[in-house]
């Protein structure tokens, strides 16, 4: 675990060179991160530091992996086949005088193109030499969280620009008619009827595949407000619905909440404050949203990249892709498998 990660970081940098703690590192590793400034890692070497505890304030990321269909990618571009046609069945008399009308079987490709993301973390050689606790796991944890945050932002907020690796997220990838405006330009104006409208607008996909996706703030400022004002209804009825279990989806994890019987997952990539004209929450079947994972994150340290400042640089890289494929059909429901509730 952490001991192995730390050993890798320290021994990788030292190579064949000896240093004071090498013998200990080769058995039970203690890594380090920057003397002097607490915000830059100096807290790790404070002699009064409690070495079994690190304060870690963090949002929860990784919801894309919880709700989307994850696809292991064996190359930088992966194609998924999607059906785009549906034949029409009609009645026919015996010995017909004309042939039935048919359609050509149609498919297209859903393309996942992996893009590389990179992150760098600098820390001082003094911290490497002097740190009192094992911080390799903290380095790894920071990179993992940064990776999941980027995935979630691409999944939700991708607008096709380089900021998001050219990926289209929920704010831009849905069918035009899937962005449904609510009763006003603020969260306080949205109503229970607005929630029912979007739930009744998504095409009739399998119910067990549907869920809500929204921020924790939107849940309490929109949904919980409506639940608390439910009149003759009870919170239990409005939140859990009739005979609905608490199972999750995606990676099998339990949902963060329930809305009218449906699982709800919190994503801080979704809007966290009321504003006009924003897609405040989403509902539908995210099985048609794909997260392609080209490879696991790679973390490599170097003492050469910042040679002139005598710092250690840790580089993390990752490759992934996002595609909200929807159903691919040109017939039937014009909204598709996911809908958004917008403020006006």
JOJO-V371328 format. One record per backbone hydrogen bond with DSSP energy under -1.0 kcal/mol. CO is the residue of the C=O (numbers start at 0). NH is the residue of the N-H. E is the energy in kcal/mol with one decimal. If there is no record, write none. Layout:
co->CO nh->NH e->E
co->CO nh->NH e->E
This chain:
co->0 nh->4 e->-2.2
co->1 nh->5 e->-2.7
co->2 nh->6 e->-2.4
co->3 nh->7 e->-2.3
co->4 nh->8 e->-2.1
co->5 nh->9 e->-2.7
co->6 nh->10 e->-2.5
co->7 nh->11 e->-2.1
co->8 nh->12 e->-1.4
co->9 nh->13 e->-2.2
co->10 nh->14 e->-2.0
co->13 nh->16 e->-2.2
co->18 nh->21 e->-1.8
co->20 nh->24 e->-2.8
co->21 nh->25 e->-2.2
co->23 nh->26 e->-1.2
co->23 nh->27 e->-2.2
co->34 nh->36 e->-1.4
co->36 nh->39 e->-1.3
co->36 nh->41 e->-3.1
co->37 nh->40 e->-1.8
co->40 nh->43 e->-1.8
co->41 nh->44 e->-1.9
co->43 nh->131 e->-1.7
co->45 nh->48 e->-2.1
co->49 nh->52 e->-1.7
co->62 nh->66 e->-1.8
co->63 nh->67 e->-2.3
co->68 nh->290 e->-2.2
co->70 nh->292 e->-2.6
co->75 nh->113 e->-2.9
co->77 nh->111 e->-3.0
co->79 nh->109 e->-3.3
co->81 nh->107 e->-2.2
co->105 nh->83 e->-2.5
co->107 nh->81 e->-2.5
co->109 nh->79 e->-2.7
co->111 nh->77 e->-2.6
co->114 nh->319 e->-1.7
co->116 nh->317 e->-2.0
co->118 nh->315 e->-2.7
co->120 nh->313 e->-2.8
co->122 nh->311 e->-3.4
co->123 nh->127 e->-1.7
co->124 nh->128 e->-2.2
co->125 nh->129 e->-2.6
co->126 nh->130 e->-2.4
co->134 nh->138 e->-2.3
co->135 nh->139 e->-2.5
co->136 nh->140 e->-2.3
co->137 nh->141 e->-2.2
co->138 nh->142 e->-2.0
co->139 nh->143 e->-2.6
co->140 nh->144 e->-2.4
co->141 nh->145 e->-2.3
co->142 nh->146 e->-2.4
co->143 nh->147 e->-2.4
co->144 nh->148 e->-2.4
co->145 nh->149 e->-2.0
co->146 nh->150 e->-2.3
co->147 nh->151 e->-2.5
co->148 nh->152 e->-2.3
co->149 nh->153 e->-2.4
co->150 nh->154 e->-2.6
co->151 nh->155 e->-2.2
co->152 nh->156 e->-2.5
co->153 nh->157 e->-1.0
co->154 nh->169 e->-1.5
co->155 nh->170 e->-2.2
co->157 nh->168 e->-3.1
co->160 nh->163 e->-1.3
co->160 nh->165 e->-2.9
co->161 nh->164 e->-1.8
co->163 nh->166 e->-1.9
co->166 nh->159 e->-2.3
co->168 nh->171 e->-1.7
co->168 nh->172 e->-2.4
co->174 nh->177 e->-2.2
co->175 nh->178 e->-1.3
co->177 nh->339 e->-2.9
co->179 nh->341 e->-3.2
co->183 nh->343 e->-2.2
co->185 nh->188 e->-1.6
co->186 nh->189 e->-1.2
co->190 nh->194 e->-1.4
co->191 nh->195 e->-2.3
co->192 nh->196 e->-2.1
co->193 nh->197 e->-1.9
co->194 nh->198 e->-2.0
co->195 nh->199 e->-2.0
co->197 nh->201 e->-1.4
co->202 nh->204 e->-2.9
co->205 nh->208 e->-1.9
co->206 nh->209 e->-1.5
co->210 nh->283 e->-1.9
co->211 nh->264 e->-2.3
co->212 nh->281 e->-2.4
co->213 nh->266 e->-1.9
co->214 nh->218 e->-2.0
co->215 nh->219 e->-2.0
co->216 nh->220 e->-2.6
co->217 nh->221 e->-2.2
co->217 nh->222 e->-1.1
co->218 nh->223 e->-3.3
co->221 nh->225 e->-1.6
co->222 nh->226 e->-2.7
co->223 nh->227 e->-2.7
co->224 nh->228 e->-1.0
co->226 nh->229 e->-1.7
co->229 nh->232 e->-1.9
co->233 nh->237 e->-2.6
co->234 nh->238 e->-2.7
co->235 nh->239 e->-2.3
co->236 nh->240 e->-1.1
co->237 nh->259 e->-2.7
co->238 nh->260 e->-1.4
co->256 nh->263 e->-2.5
co->258 nh->261 e->-2.3
co->261 nh->258 e->-2.6
co->262 nh->211 e->-3.0
co->263 nh->255 e->-1.7
co->263 nh->256 e->-1.6
co->264 nh->213 e->-2.1
co->266 nh->269 e->-1.5
co->277 nh->279 e->-1.1
co->277 nh->342 e->-1.8
co->280 nh->340 e->-2.5
co->281 nh->212 e->-2.5
co->282 nh->338 e->-3.0
co->283 nh->210 e->-1.8
co->284 nh->287 e->-1.1
co->285 nh->288 e->-1.7
co->287 nh->324 e->-1.9
co->288 nh->68 e->-2.9
co->289 nh->322 e->-2.2
co->290 nh->70 e->-2.4
co->291 nh->320 e->-2.2
co->292 nh->72 e->-2.6
co->297 nh->316 e->-2.2
co->299 nh->314 e->-3.2
co->301 nh->312 e->-2.8
co->303 nh->306 e->-1.5
co->305 nh->310 e->-1.8
co->309 nh->124 e->-1.3
co->311 nh->122 e->-2.2
co->312 nh->301 e->-2.2
co->313 nh->120 e->-2.2
co->314 nh->299 e->-2.8
co->315 nh->118 e->-2.4
co->316 nh->297 e->-2.5
co->317 nh->116 e->-3.0
co->318 nh->293 e->-1.8
co->319 nh->114 e->-2.6
co->320 nh->291 e->-2.4
co->322 nh->289 e->-3.0
co->322 nh->324 e->-1.1
co->335 nh->202 e->-2.4
co->336 nh->284 e->-2.6
co->338 nh->282 e->-2.4
co->339 nh->179 e->-2.7
co->340 nh->279 e->-2.3
co->340 nh->280 e->-1.0
co->341 nh->181 e->-3.0
